[in-house]
């Protein structure tokens, strides 16, 4: 089968929007083209990304004078690998629920490790235990911002009908139980996924429900509500990828604590502001 770069994208050309995270994946087409004819599998790349993330965390806690530099380098290595696995699977036509959950759980574990790493670094260098609390708040903020973006992205892609490996609600269904007879790993990974991400998904779903109530969005208008590509573009910087790139940048500057402060303050205000803007836009539209 000939290599078709168009298959890398989850969305058909006419349904795409500008996703700022694509700026950090400028190399993807080249890498996927190189890997396409090799025996390397997408899941192997996902596992490799986990170990690269583990190395990043190791450098953050190492106590070396250049720990931030090497932590940042390996963290960007994780970013580099993070999108290649899914793109390679889509180009090969081998996308699977197992790969979807493995990728998400790898992101979850690496994110926890990285925030432990930078918190440890700040506590060790400043002798201020308060940075453990700042790091924990940063971790929770990172998860919620990323889940916020992913919720609206999956709500959009599921309605466009272009990608069926992700669901808005990943609660285990009877169909999932039945498919476990063919692939038990899918159900095992889904259970871990529900444990790690389920609480985040429920909070964002509740927030979206309240937002639609405030905006007076009817059932008939839900497709348009989730199909707002301008809003998707605006919230794309909240994704985990951009979060990691920001941490890489501030690590190289030696300003990890500034990263946490900006993440918790500016980025949260940015996300809340965009949601308020979306609600107000719909209220104005329905008032006309």
C-alpha positions in Angstrom: 0.0 0.0 0.0 1.4 3.4 -1.1 2.2 6.0 1.6 -0.7 8.5 1.8 0.2 11.5 4.1 -3.5 12.6 4.1 -4.4 9.6 6.3 -2.3 11.1 9.1 -5.0 13.6 9.9 -8.1 12.6 12.0 -10.2 15.0 10.0 -11.1 15.3 6.3 -9.6 18.3 4.7 -12.9 20.3 4.6 -13.5 19.8 8.4 -10.0 20.7 9.6 -9.1 23.7 11.8 -5.9 25.3 12.8 -4.4 23.5 15.8 -1.5 25.3 17.3 -0.1 21.9 18.5 0.7 21.2 14.9 3.5 23.8 15.1 5.5 21.5 17.4 4.9 18.5 15.1 6.4 20.0 11.9 8.6 17.0 11.5 5.8 14.4 11.7 5.4 13.8 7.9 9.1 13.1 7.5 9.3 10.8 10.4 6.2 8.8 9.6 7.3 8.5 6.0 10.7 7.1 7.2 9.0 4.6 9.6 6.2 3.6 7.3 8.1 0.7 5.6 9.9 -0.4 8.7 8.8 -3.2 11.1 8.5 -0.7 14.0 5.0 -0.5 15.3 3.1 2.5 16.7 2.8 0.8 20.1 6.5 0.3 20.3 6.9 4.1 19.7 4.5 4.7 22.5 6.5 2.5 24.9 9.7 4.3 23.8 8.1 7.7 24.5 7.3 6.5 28.1 11.0 5.7 28.7 12.1 9.0 27.2 9.7 10.7 29.5 11.1 8.7 32.4 14.6 9.9 31.5 13.4 13.5 31.5 12.0 13.0 35.0 15.3 11.4 36.1 17.3 14.5 35.0 14.9 16.9 36.8 15.6 15.1 40.1 19.2 14.3 39.4 20.8 17.2 41.2 23.1 17.9 38.2 24.0 21.5 37.4 22.5 21.0 33.9 19.5 19.0 35.1 17.0 21.5 33.6 18.6 21.4 30.2 18.7 17.6 29.9 15.2 17.3 31.5 14.0 19.7 28.8 15.8 17.9 26.0 14.3 14.5 26.9 10.9 16.1 27.5 10.9 17.4 24.0 11.9 14.0 22.8 8.7 12.7 24.4 6.8 15.4 22.6 8.5 14.4 19.4 7.4 10.8 19.7 4.0 11.5 21.2 2.2 12.2 17.9 4.2 9.9 15.6 2.6 6.7 17.0 -1.0 7.7 16.2 -0.1 9.2 12.8 1.8 6.0 11.8 -1.1 3.9 12.9 -3.6 5.9 10.8 -1.4 5.9 7.7 -1.0 2.1 8.0 -4.6 1.6 8.8 -3.8 -0.1 12.1 -5.4 2.3 14.6 -6.9 0.4 17.5 -8.5 1.0 20.9 -5.5 -0.7 22.5 -3.2 1.9 21.0 -5.5 4.7 21.9 -5.6 3.7 25.6 -1.8 2.9 25.7 -1.0 6.3 24.3 -3.3 8.1 26.8 -2.0 6.2 29.8 1.6 6.8 28.8 0.8 10.5 28.7 -0.8 10.3 32.1 2.1 8.5 33.8 4.8 10.7 32.2 2.9 13.9 33.1 2.7 12.8 36.8 6.4 11.9 36.7 7.4 15.2 35.1 5.5 17.3 37.7 7.0 15.2 40.5 10.4 15.9 38.9 10.1 19.6 38.6 8.6 19.9 42.1 11.5 17.9 43.5 13.9 20.2 41.6 12.3 23.3 43.0 12.2 22.0 46.6 15.8 20.8 46.5 17.1 24.1 45.0 15.0 26.5 47.2 14.5 24.4 50.3 10.9 25.5 50.2 8.4 22.6 50.6 5.7 24.9 49.4 6.7 24.0 45.9 5.2 20.5 46.4 1.8 22.1 46.6 2.5 24.4 43.7 3.6 21.4 41.6 0.5 19.4 42.6 -1.8 22.3 41.7 0.1 22.6 38.4 -0.4 18.9 37.7 -4.1 19.1 38.3 -4.3 22.3 36.2 -2.4 20.6 33.3 -4.8 17.6 33.4 -7.9 19.7 33.4 -6.8 22.1 30.6 -5.8 19.2 28.4 -9.0 17.3 29.1 -11.0 20.5 28.3 -9.4 20.6 24.9 -9.7 16.9 24.2 -13.4 16.9 25.2 -14.3 19.5 22.6 -12.0 17.9 20.0 -13.5 14.5 20.4 -17.0 15.9 20.5 -16.2 17.5 17.2 -14.5 14.6 15.5 -17.3 12.2 16.6 -19.8 14.4 14.9 -17.8 14.8 11.7 -17.6 11.0 11.7 -13.9 10.9 10.8 -12.4 9.0 13.7 -14.0 6.3 15.8 -11.2 5.2 18.2 -11.9 8.0 20.7 -15.2 8.4 22.6 -16.4 11.4 24.7 -17.5 8.9 27.3 -15.1 6.1 27.8 -17.1 4.3 30.5 -17.0 0.6 30.0 -20.1 -0.7 28.0 -21.5 -4.1 27.3 -19.9 -3.9 23.9 -16.5 -3.2 25.5 -17.0 -6.3 27.7 -17.9 -8.4 24.7 -14.9 -7.3 22.7 -12.6 -8.2 25.6 -13.1 -11.8 24.7 -11.1 -11.1 21.5 -8.6 -8.6 23.0 -8.4 -8.6 26.8 -5.7 -5.9 26.8 -8.2 -3.3 25.4 -10.5 -3.8 28.5 -7.6 -3.8 31.0 -6.2 -0.6 29.6 -9.7 1.0 29.4 -10.1 0.3 33.1 -6.8 2.1 33.9 -7.9 4.9 31.6 -11.2 5.3 33.4 -9.4 5.4 36.7 -6.9 8.1 35.6 -9.1 10.2 33.3 -12.7 9.4 34.3 -12.9 12.1 37.0 -11.5 14.7 34.6 -14.0 13.7 31.9 -16.9 13.9 34.3 -15.9 17.4 35.5 -15.5 18.8 32.0 -18.8 17.1 30.9 -20.5 18.8 33.8 -18.9 22.2 33.0 -20.0 21.8 29.3 -23.6 20.9 30.4 -23.8 24.1 32.6 -22.3 26.2 29.8 -24.9 25.0 27.3 -27.6 25.7 29.8 -26.3 29.3 30.3 -26.0 29.7 26.5 -29.5 28.3 26.0 -28.3 25.8 23.4 -31.1 23.5 22.3 -30.7 19.8 21.4 -30.9 20.7 17.7 -28.0 23.2 18.1 -25.6 20.8 19.9 -23.9 19.9 16.6 -23.2 23.6 15.9 -22.1 24.1 19.5 -19.4 21.4 19.2 -18.7 22.3 15.6 -17.3 25.7 16.4 -13.8 25.5 14.7 -12.9 29.0 15.8 -13.3 27.9 19.4 -11.3 24.7 18.8 -8.4 26.7 17.4 -8.6 29.2 20.4 -8.4 26.4 23.0 -5.8 24.3 21.3 -2.9 25.9 23.3 -4.4 24.2 26.4 -3.5 20.8 25.0 -0.8 18.7 26.8 1.6 19.1 23.9 1.8 22.9 24.1 1.9 22.6 27.9 5.0 20.4 27.6 6.6 22.7 25.0 6.1 25.6 27.4 7.8 23.6 30.2 10.7 22.8 27.8 11.1 26.6 27.0 11.0 27.7 30.7 13.3 24.8 31.7 15.9 26.0 29.3 15.5 29.5 30.7 15.9 28.1 34.3 12.5 29.4 35.2 10.4 26.3 36.1 8.6 28.1 38.9 7.6 30.9 36.5 6.1 28.2 34.2 4.0 26.8 37.0 2.8 30.3 38.0 1.8 31.1 34.4 0.2 27.7 33.9 -2.0 28.1 37.0 -2.9 31.8 36.5 -2.7 33.0 32.9 -3.6 29.7 31.2 -6.6 29.1 33.5 -7.9 32.6 33.0 -7.4 32.1 29.2 -9.5 28.9 29.2 -12.2 30.4 31.4 -12.3 33.6 29.3 -12.8 31.6 26.1 -15.6 29.6 27.6 -17.3 32.8 28.8 -16.9 34.3 25.3 -18.4 31.2 23.7 -21.4 31.3 26.1 -21.9 35.0 25.5 -21.7 34.6 21.7 -24.4 31.9 21.8 -26.6 34.0 24.1 -26.4 36.9 21.8 -27.1 34.7 18.8 -30.2 33.2 20.4 -31.5 36.6 21.5 -31.6 37.9 18.0 
